[in-house]
Amino acid sequence: MWLIMKVFLLQILAFLLFGGGIHCQASTRRLTFVVKEASYTRLCSTKNILTVNGQFPGPTIYAKKGETIIVNGYNRGKENITIHWHGVNMPRYPWTDGPEYITQCPIQPRSKFSQKIILSSEEGTLWWHAHSDWTRATVHGAIIVYPKNGTKYPFPKPNTEIPIIYSDVNAVRDEGLATGADPNASDSLLINGQPGDLLPCSKSGTFKLTVDHGKTYLLRIINAALHEALFFSIAKHKMTVVGTDGIYTKPLTRDYITIYPGQTYDVLLEANQHPDHYYMAAKTYSIAPIARNFYDNTTTTAIVQYRGYYTPSSPLSLPHLPAYNDTNASIQVMAGLRNLADAEHPCNVPPNSFNSIPVFK
């Protein structure tokens, strides 16, 4: 009898430890990722780049808080790859988290793979990216986690939501391999895969965000650039930060934001200006001297265009952005962020917390 009870208790313990009791009620979404090369033309030249499903940026993952994502993948590229789910806690399931040779072995060419992503506590904007060599430069995309059923945003629901992904187009991999040195600056920053109409051969592909006067838009902003922090602004518009890295914050209204590599922001944009076309623009923040060319000093642009019948201004005005090396400006947004915690959104901090960390010399 005791042996039967012991086995029964062990079964219950295993069920709880491995998440069966937590995730049995949550839905599961299944996606297919095919890693393969695709032809890519930017800045007047064409080459093959590594992509997921032939898209750059890659496909956006949509889910609700508490759901589980199963990604079934095929590596049809020419090199090993892993994929990391940036900002996802991955409770009790770290072995598909993506860091190559740390939590898992790379996925070899002509191999299949399956990865499980458990969205246990995250809500807001996160992202996924390759975690092998330089493949992150083109293999990445957004993860959008909506409130779970029966809950809502801690801010007025926007009319529309739009992912805004910053990345870069560059030859840094080839330069690094050839010289053995640290990578140089990128050739151009990109907004949703496009350099913007200030750069060569780029006018027709410039990303355009169409808005209706009086409506509010949630910009889900991701900095997927390899190593560049960015200043970002929209001409004649203010932005209200309401979340960062999968966590909501108290509203913070600014003329610009600074976003570091790997960081995300949830930003509300009110379309409250005279109907026209307005530049959204980003440029690098860096303390490196210009003469050493350690950073990309180009400005990437997209266009916010109001719906309606009018003649757009020409030329368009760029928004005011801080100087490339303005460190004080770079920290003001982060310094102004505050936890959402209030009576309606309590922060469950343990009343008593003690951790002992051994240090060995």
Secondary structure, 3 states (H helix, E strand, C coil): CHHHHHHHHHHHHHHHHCCHHHHCCCCEEEEEEEEEEEEEEECCEEEEEEEECCECCCCCEEEECCCEEEEEEEECCCCCECEEEECCCCCCCHHHCCCECCCECCECCCEEEEEEEECCCCCEEEEEEECCCCHHHCCEEEEEEECCCCCCCCCCCCCEEEEEEEEEECCHHHHHHHHCCCCCCCCEEEECCECCCCCCCCCCCCCEEEECCCCEEEEEEEECCCCCEEEEEECCECEEEEEECCEEEEEEEECEEEECCCCEEEEEEECCCCCCEEEEEEEEECCCCHHHCCCCCCEEEEEEEECCCCCCCCCCCCCCCCCCCCHHHHHHHHHHCCECCCCCCCCCCCCCCCCCCCCCC
